[in-house]
Amino acid sequence: MELAKPRVDIGLSTNDLQPMLRFWQEEAGIPFDHLLKIRRGQDQHRHDALGSVLKINHHADPLPDTPPAGYRELIVARPGLTAPKSLTDPDGNRVTLVPPGHEGVTQIGVRLAVRDLAAHRKFYTQGLGLTEESPGAFRAGETLLILEERPDAPADAGMQGKGWRYI
């Protein structure tokens, strides 16, 4: 599969914009790039995560209280760090800042929980043509997708709801 760009973007949804922007820009250190108006009642605050776009979708209407998607954590390579630094945003989304190269992450990584690693491995390698660099870790351009088989991984998470929702 040929990617449109050599990186993967990640998106989350929230109703609580200001604390989220403050966290992602100040604590996580991911710079704001621009605002994209998606539709009435939804704006996307786009941040530059080393060439990937962190999309913070703000919804004016309350988001449903639905189970989280399988996206568990954003991992961002940060020059100057000597050890991983785990953070959680105001909505409970996890991000870990790591020294470049930590667990193979040189740009960003996305940790996903899946129910069947063998089925996902087949899809990621045969369907998408990604390279498995280490067990469960697939390279998509500069981005590393890290899959972990978990019995609590969602089987039917929807797009509507708070938190990480898509890549």
N, C-alpha and C positions, 0 to 999 in steps of 0.2 A: 504494500500500500504506500502510495506517495502522499506525504503530509502536505497541506497547504503552506505550512511553515515548519521549521525544524523544532518546534516546541508544542507542548500541549497546554491549553488554558484550563482553568478550573473556576466553577461558579458556585456561589452560595446565595441563599435568600434570607432576608431579615425584615422585621418590622421596626427595629430599634437602630436607626441609622447612625446617629451621632456617636454613641459609644463604640460602635463597630468601626467607623472611620478613624476615630481617635486611636483605637487599639491597633488596627492594621497599619496605619501610617506612622504612629509614634512608637508603639511597643515592638511590633514586628518589623518596622522599618521598611515597609514596602511603599514606594512613592506613588501618589495619585497621578494618573495620566490625563484622563478626561471623563466627562459625563456623557452617557449615551441615553437619550430618552427612548425607552422601548415602546411604551404605550401609556395611555392615561392611567395614572396610579402606579406605574412601575418605571423607575430609573435605574440605570446600571452605572455604578461608580467603578471605573476601570483603573486598575493599578498595575504597574509594571513590575512583575516578579521575574527579573532577569530575562526578559523577552517573552515570557508567558504572561497572559493576562489573568490577573485575579479579578473576577467579576463579582462585585458585591451588589446584588439585586435588592433594591429597597422597594417594598410593596406597601402602598398606603393602606390597603385593606388587610385585616388580620389574616395571617397565614394559618392554614389548618394545622392542628396538632397531630401530625402524621409521623410514623416511624422514620428514623433517619435512613438515608440511602447508604450504600456500602462504602462510600468514600469516608475514610476514617481520619486521615491526617494529610496535611500539606507539609512537605519537607522542603526547606529552602537553603541552598548553599550560601554561606555568608563568609566571605574572606575575613580573616582576622580572628575567627573563633578557633579555640583549641579543643572545645568539647561541645556536644549537643546542648541546646537550650530549649526546653519544652515550654510552650505557652498555650493558653486557652483563651479564646476571645469571649466577649460578653454573652454570646449565644451558646457557648459550649463547644465551638469548633476548635479542633486541635491543630497546632502548627509547631513544627520543630525547626529551629535554625541550627544548621550543622556546618562544620568545616568542609570546604569543597573536597569531594572525593569520599566523604563518609558514607559507608554502605553503597558506594557507587554513584551517589548523588553529586553531580557537578553543576547542576543548574537548579531544577526543582524535581521533587519526587512526589508521587501521590500514593498513599497507602490505602489499599482497598481490601475489604473483607468479602470473601466469596464462599459459597457453599460447596462448590466442587472445583478444586484447583485443577484437576486433570481436564475437565471440560473447558475451563477458561484458558488453560495452557494451549489446548488445541485451537481455540478461537483466536487467541492473540498471535500465535505463530503461523497457523495455516490460513486463517481467515483474514487477519490484518497484516501478516507478513513481518511481525516484529521479531526481534532477536531476544532470546532468553539469555541474559548475561550471567545470571546465577539463579538457583532454584526459586521460581516465583517472581523474578524481577525482569521486566521487559523494557527494552529501550525503544522509545518513540521519539526519534530525533534526539534532542538533548535531554528530554524528560525521561525519568525512570518511573515506571508503574510497578509498584510492589504489591503483589497479591498474597494474601494470607487466608488459608482455609479456616473458616470459623463457623461453628454450628449456629451462632446467633446472627449470621449475615442475613440481611433481608432478602426475601424471595420476590417481593412485589412492591418495592418502594416507588412512590410516584414522584413527579417533578414538583408538585406543590407541597410546601412545607419549609420549615426553617432549616438552616444548615447547608452543608455541602450537598449539592444536587446533581452536578454534572461535570464532565470534562469534555 
